Amino acid sequence: MTRVIIAGGGLAGLAAAVRLSDHPLDILILESAPRLGGRAWSFPHSHSGSDVDNGQHVMMGCYRDTLDYLTRSGRRHLLDRRRGLALDFVHADGRRGVLQAGRLPHPIGLAQAFLRYRLLPPASRLRILRAALRLRALRDQDLAALDAKDAASWLRGLGQRDDAMRYFWQPLVLATMNTEAEQASAKLLAVVLREIFLRDAEAADMLLPQDGLSSIFVEGARELLQQRGCDIRLRCTVQTFLTDGGAVRGVRLADGTELGADAVISAMPPWALQRVLENSEASVLPAIDFDRFHPSPIVSVHAWLRRELDAGPMTGLLDTTLQWVFDREEDSDGSRHYSCTISAAAESVVSMDEEELRALLLRELRLLRPDLMEDDILRVLAVREKRATFLPLPGMERLRPEARSGTPGFYLAGDWTGTGLPATIEGAVRSGYTAADVAVVDLVSGAEPRPSAR
Ligand SMILES: Cc1cc2nc3c(=O)[nH]c(=O)nc-3n(C[C@H](O)[C@H](O)[C@H](O)COP(=O)(O)OP(=O)(O)OC[C@H]3O[C@@H](n4cnc5c(N)ncnc54)[C@H](O)[C@@H]3O)c2cc1C
């Protein structure tokens, strides 16, 4: 049987396998870690045993491939859909605002969300609306030219002033691209905004996980893949791609084992793929400008409180260090679990110790419950993901490689490849689907026929 090896068992690798498993193929996933899921995973907390995510993940109605993946793996019901944005905000001075689509049909309902956002003066709300209209009129050829620009200058060119930048655009850019607008590709932001705001009424819905990430994104897919005969091997590090006659013919693992294949899909992050390519025969393999792919961190601070905060499921904080507070509801020991996110965290935040984090939580969570006391914070756990995403700098879009690498038998997936989306679950799943589809086309059409090397 034709064999496809997938190197990396994050969501891109799992999605590639799910898609490939529709075909009569011998599929082998090789994952270096002792678990699947990559950067989206959960683990049992030592105190309560409840699942804790490595960081809060939010999906959106426009995550079409992710929803397909979850439907196939039987886990779609574990996402709670909040209709029409539904975002609460609290400013450091205590003022509150909400972004919630109105009842009128799309896109007027969405325009109502901007017009009712009380944290900005009416003139700034109107300017946001005008920017949205200009975005709507943007043609695809204009979009391509935007890659050279940063998102902040582009937005300012669309008439956005300091207040809208600070209390509307920056939170949106940080949440979707894990960087400040000054460092983000304007093209990528324009694509994100079009996906979320201009596609259809459901695209802007927020989808919040109702269980641990591993249960939602890994377990269902693993069960499906095992039922379909896919071989999943953990603690297997791919060290070298084996080549022959200008094509990739398999992999060598760190323990020296050689495994032949008709096609290999790399679903590793750029920093891992770079190492494997350096060990392989360079002349055959694609040249990727890895030096331009820089990581951006996310710090997630989990807090278990004695008392409930006056907050909905997802609250944005403005002019604070914590950016989002998610209510993860009551834990099995009766405490209330909150997950707080700091995207593009500065080194001073990444290196905070528990005492500093407790002080930060007390200060900023008091915005959501002014009578919160020090001993209301029962437990704190910080997860520091230093390589949460790649930094989508201006000019990066043209450097992100296509799924069909140019080397026969070798395909690329992962949130950093040329998906046209920022590093997100949707980008990862889409990249896995695309790599699987092009590999199948090549294998079936015989464009790259090779006998199995086993
Ligand atoms: C804290 C945090 C919060 C986030 N929040 C959101 C969010 O709200 N919404 C959203 O859409 N996205 C979010 N993301 C981004 C999302 O998690 C990632 O984009 C996605 O999980 C990336 O998947 P991937 O499969 O491309 O890469 P990865 O998850 O990195 O998977 C790659 C896999 O390859 C394995 N590997 C590496 N080297 C080798 C080797 N040599 N041999 C074999 N295996 C190897 C790794 O162990 C890993 O399992 C967040 C990420 C983090 C960290």
Ligand as a Chemical Component Dictionary entry (heavy atoms), coordinates in Angstrom:
data_LIG
# 
_chem_comp.id                   LIG 
_chem_comp.type                 NON-POLYMER 
_chem_comp.pdbx_formal_charge   0 
_chem_comp.three_letter_code    LIG 
# 
loop_
_chem_comp_atom.comp_id 
_chem_comp_atom.atom_id 
_chem_comp_atom.alt_atom_id 
_chem_comp_atom.type_symbol 
_chem_comp_atom.charge 
_chem_comp_atom.model_Cartn_x 
_chem_comp_atom.model_Cartn_y 
_chem_comp_atom.model_Cartn_z 
_chem_comp_atom.pdbx_ordinal 
LIG C1  C1  C 0 -0.768 29.859 24.357 1  
LIG C2  C2  C 0 -1.313 29.784 22.960 2  
LIG C3  C3  C 0 -2.537 30.373 22.672 3  
LIG C4  C4  C 0 -3.051 30.311 21.373 4  
LIG N1  N1  N 0 -4.280 30.829 21.135 5  
LIG C5  C5  C 0 -4.862 30.617 19.938 6  
LIG C6  C6  C 0 -6.212 31.012 19.723 7  
LIG O1  O1  O 0 -6.866 31.586 20.605 8  
LIG N2  N2  N 0 -6.775 30.761 18.503 9  
LIG C7  C7  C 0 -6.080 30.113 17.519 10 
LIG O2  O2  O 0 -6.662 29.868 16.465 11 
LIG N3  N3  N 0 -4.787 29.742 17.687 12 
LIG C8  C8  C 0 -4.163 29.966 18.870 13 
LIG N4  N4  N 0 -2.871 29.560 19.068 14 
LIG C9  C9  C 0 -2.094 29.029 17.929 15 
LIG C10 C10 C 0 -2.325 27.528 17.674 16 
LIG O3  O3  O 0 -2.223 26.779 18.861 17 
LIG C11 C11 C 0 -1.256 27.056 16.696 18 
LIG O4  O4  O 0 -1.309 27.858 15.546 19 
LIG C12 C12 C 0 -1.425 25.598 16.257 20 
LIG O5  O5  O 0 -1.646 24.755 17.352 21 
LIG C13 C13 C 0 -0.168 25.164 15.489 22 
LIG O6  O6  O 0 -0.296 23.837 15.045 23 
LIG P1  P1  P 0 0.801  23.174 14.118 24 
LIG O7  O7  O 0 0.385  21.753 13.947 25 
LIG O8  O8  O 0 1.023  24.005 12.919 26 
LIG O9  O9  O 0 2.180  23.223 14.927 27 
LIG P2  P2  P 0 2.568  22.546 16.306 28 
LIG O10 O10 O 0 1.411  22.559 17.216 29 
LIG O11 O11 O 0 3.819  23.200 16.773 30 
LIG O12 O12 O 0 2.869  21.016 15.935 31 
LIG C14 C14 C 0 4.106  20.586 15.462 32 
LIG C15 C15 C 0 4.419  19.205 16.057 33 
LIG O13 O13 O 0 5.641  18.718 15.482 34 
LIG C16 C16 C 0 6.355  18.046 16.501 35 
LIG N5  N5  N 0 7.755  17.963 16.088 36 
LIG C17 C17 C 0 8.679  18.955 16.083 37 
LIG N6  N6  N 0 9.861  18.487 15.635 38 
LIG C18 C18 C 0 9.659  17.183 15.330 39 
LIG C19 C19 C 0 10.505 16.173 14.793 40 
LIG N7  N7  N 0 11.790 16.399 14.479 41 
LIG N8  N8  N 0 9.995  14.927 14.602 42 
LIG C20 C20 C 0 8.686  14.668 14.917 43 
LIG N9  N9  N 0 7.852  15.594 15.424 44 
LIG C21 C21 C 0 8.324  16.840 15.606 45 
LIG C22 C22 C 0 6.098  18.901 17.730 46 
LIG O14 O14 O 0 6.383  18.197 18.927 47 
LIG C23 C23 C 0 4.631  19.270 17.572 48 
LIG O15 O15 O 0 3.796  18.321 18.194 49 
LIG C24 C24 C 0 -2.310 29.652 20.343 50 
LIG C25 C25 C 0 -1.061 29.082 20.634 51 
LIG C26 C26 C 0 -0.572 29.135 21.924 52 
LIG C27 C27 C 0 0.752  28.484 22.232 53 
# 
loop_
_chem_comp_bond.comp_id 
_chem_comp_bond.atom_id_1 
_chem_comp_bond.atom_id_2 
_chem_comp_bond.value_order 
_chem_comp_bond.pdbx_ordinal 
LIG C1  C2  SING 1  
LIG C2  C3  SING 2  
LIG C2  C26 DOUB 3  
LIG C3  C4  DOUB 4  
LIG C4  N1  SING 5  
LIG C4  C24 SING 6  
LIG N1  C5  DOUB 7  
LIG C5  C6  SING 8  
LIG C5  C8  SING 9  
LIG C6  O1  DOUB 10 
LIG C6  N2  SING 11 
LIG N2  C7  SING 12 
LIG C7  O2  DOUB 13 
LIG C7  N3  SING 14 
LIG N3  C8  DOUB 15 
LIG C8  N4  SING 16 
LIG N4  C9  SING 17 
LIG N4  C24 SING 18 
LIG C9  C10 SING 19 
LIG C10 O3  SING 20 
LIG C10 C11 SING 21 
LIG C11 O4  SING 22 
LIG C11 C12 SING 23 
LIG C12 O5  SING 24 
LIG C12 C13 SING 25 
LIG C13 O6  SING 26 
LIG O6  P1  SING 27 
LIG P1  O7  DOUB 28 
LIG P1  O8  SING 29 
LIG P1  O9  SING 30 
LIG O9  P2  SING 31 
LIG P2  O10 DOUB 32 
LIG P2  O11 SING 33 
LIG P2  O12 SING 34 
LIG O12 C14 SING 35 
LIG C14 C15 SING 36 
LIG C15 O13 SING 37 
LIG C15 C23 SING 38 
LIG O13 C16 SING 39 
LIG C16 N5  SING 40 
LIG C16 C22 SING 41 
LIG N5  C17 SING 42 
LIG N5  C21 SING 43 
LIG C17 N6  DOUB 44 
LIG N6  C18 SING 45 
LIG C18 C19 SING 46 
LIG C18 C21 DOUB 47 
LIG C19 N7  SING 48 
LIG C19 N8  DOUB 49 
LIG N8  C20 SING 50 
LIG C20 N9  DOUB 51 
LIG N9  C21 SING 52 
LIG C22 O14 SING 53 
LIG C22 C23 SING 54 
LIG C23 O15 SING 55 
LIG C24 C25 DOUB 56 
LIG C25 C26 SING 57 
LIG C26 C27 SING 58 
# 
